Amino acid sequence: MQRLLLVPAVGVILLLCSSLQASQAAPAKALATLSYRPDGKLISLPVTVNGTSQAWFTLDSGARHTVVDPRLARALGLKTKAMTRMRGTGAGDVPVTTLSAITLSFGQVTFAVDEPWMIDLKDVPIKKDIRGLVGEDLLARYVVAIDPQRHTLALYDPDAEIPSRQNCVPLIAKDGRLFVDATLRVRPDLTVAHRLRVDTGSEDSVNDPIVGEARLTHKTVVGNGLGKNFTAPSGVYESVTLGPYSWRRVWGPGAPGPAIGMELLRRFFLLFDVPHGRLCLTPNTQLNAAVPPPD
């Protein structure tokens, strides 16, 4: 009797263990996976606005809130609310108008944006058909995986168990901005640890005024975004280190507002996990590509 009872009991235990292991090993399923258009090093997404209008939006983690261009706002008949001004990457203030709520659909995912900002993008150096910016508010809502080589972006539920593919660094969220800590060796006798804003809307490597103290510098036109362009130093870092990864002889601009842009971020499969405070980096074939000098 004992042997007859023992055999099925062991079988049940083994079956339960196998099922548990299988469930633990199963990867999280994306809520939506999109193919994006690479515009230089930037990420442009096909978006459906308010369920009907198709438009291209650039993913810009440096923007604290989703932005709609006035041309799209007029076409949709969006109602304007308050008006204010803000600082962009360029010099001077930029007019901002808040709009009535909209929805943005990314494949099967619909993202509600309360009071999107209306900002004129026509003079920003991006593709002329871009009608908006998807800001940090999307990254804060979902776990976002970006593959710069396959040109895909996937959205995951923030409660899903998503294993890190390789190395993760702390991702600090503050006031609608995302930051990582990096070590900048400016010259042999000057190394600093700086907190850099993560900016997928920039094609730069590292922007930091400290590069003005590098051994090799020259003047560069910077800004290249919201606000007026201006002149500031650019230079060559001896090295830039992010987590376990380092690059030597990195050209970068020296405008105010330390940031890391897509010139370095494009070298990884990126997992933005804002809900759990991590940015996971899996190197791709561009990891050790040379950083080109500024134009």
Secondary structure, DSSP 8 states (H G I E B T S, - for coil): -HHHHHHHHHHHHHHHHHHHHHHHHS----SEEEE-EEETTEEEEEEEETTTEEEEEEE-TTSSS-EE-HHHHHHHT--EEEEEEEE-SSBSEEEEEEE--EEEEETTEEEEESS-EE---TTSSS-TTEEEEE-HHHHHHSEEEEETTTTEEEEE-TTS----SSEEEE-EEETTEEEEEEEEEEETTEEEEEEEEE-TT---SEE-GGGGGSSSEEEEEE--SSSB-EEEEEEEEEEEEETTEEEEEEEEE--SS-EE-HHHHTTEEEEEEGGGTEEEEEE-TTTT-------
